Amino acid sequence: MMTASCRSEPFPTDSLGMPRAVRSRNPADLACIYEPDVNLCVIERAPNREFQAFVDALLSSGESIELARSVAFERFDGKDLLPASKREVSVYHEAWRRDVVGLLRLFCDLFEAEAVGLRLRTLDQPMCPRFHTDFVPARLICTYGGPGTEWLPEFAVDRKRLGKGAGGLADEESGLIHRAGAVDAVPPYAIGLLKGERWEGNEGRGAVHRSPRSAPHHPRRLVLTLDLV
């Protein structure tokens, strides 16, 4: 049986007791999100060759995907996630579908949830370009194609500059980012589990993150999110 190690990122000692991130390759470490001072878990995964080509082809087709709904784990098989024209009967599509179902199972098991909010979207530009926190208890993010979600460690963020506190200035100009080069990212295919503002006892401590900037070689993204509601 796998157990969570909950080893944190090596933040400076002046941030001890403040929200911290855990980075691992062991999915069992998602349980570290229950630690009071952990607000982000990043579980790195190597890209799956079986469906990487399928995802690349899906993004290059230019077809838009915008799916948002509540799903019950016991009845979810992922077969209708994509438009009918994209539901290929192939090992590549099946491998991707099984991965989505596996992430849903992992998420539901972790929180003992019977249903969650699921979103699957193709994005041509950043949906949330400013650093922010989510007003949900917890959110899982997996970027299947394109660059992953960016986040800030606690020692590098001035939370007073979030939202209206930025005075309309860009993140890099408002004083929100304390240390240049501190912006980190959840790698593609990795599992990012973010604790939000509605997690009991986590008000004002949600994981600070934003959509990545568009890049010429990765103009589109395929992003899955699962919300604990």
JOCORZI-V159985 format. One record per run of one state. SS is the DSSP state (alpha for helix, beta for strand, coil for the rest). FROM is the first residue (numbers start at 0). TO is the last residue. If there is no record, write none. Layout:
BEGIN
ss=SS from=FROM to=TO
ss=SS from=FROM to=TO
END
This chain:
BEGIN
ss=coil from=0 to=6
ss=beta from=7 to=7
ss=coil from=8 to=11
ss=alpha from=12 to=14
ss=coil from=15 to=18
ss=beta from=19 to=23
ss=coil from=24 to=25
ss=alpha from=26 to=33
ss=coil from=34 to=36
ss=beta from=37 to=42
ss=coil from=43 to=47
ss=alpha from=48 to=59
ss=coil from=60 to=64
ss=beta from=65 to=71
ss=alpha from=72 to=74
ss=coil from=75 to=82
ss=alpha from=83 to=85
ss=coil from=86 to=89
ss=alpha from=90 to=110
ss=coil from=111 to=113
ss=beta from=114 to=122
ss=coil from=123 to=130
ss=beta from=131 to=131
ss=coil from=132 to=136
ss=beta from=137 to=144
ss=coil from=145 to=148
ss=beta from=149 to=150
ss=coil from=151 to=152
ss=alpha from=153 to=155
ss=beta from=156 to=156
ss=coil from=157 to=157
ss=alpha from=158 to=160
ss=coil from=161 to=161
ss=alpha from=162 to=165
ss=coil from=166 to=169
ss=alpha from=170 to=173
ss=coil from=174 to=175
ss=beta from=176 to=176
ss=coil from=177 to=182
ss=beta from=183 to=184
ss=coil from=185 to=189
ss=beta from=190 to=194
ss=coil from=195 to=207
ss=beta from=208 to=209
ss=coil from=210 to=213
ss=beta from=214 to=214
ss=coil from=215 to=216
ss=beta from=217 to=217
ss=coil from=218 to=219
ss=beta from=220 to=227
ss=coil from=228 to=228
END
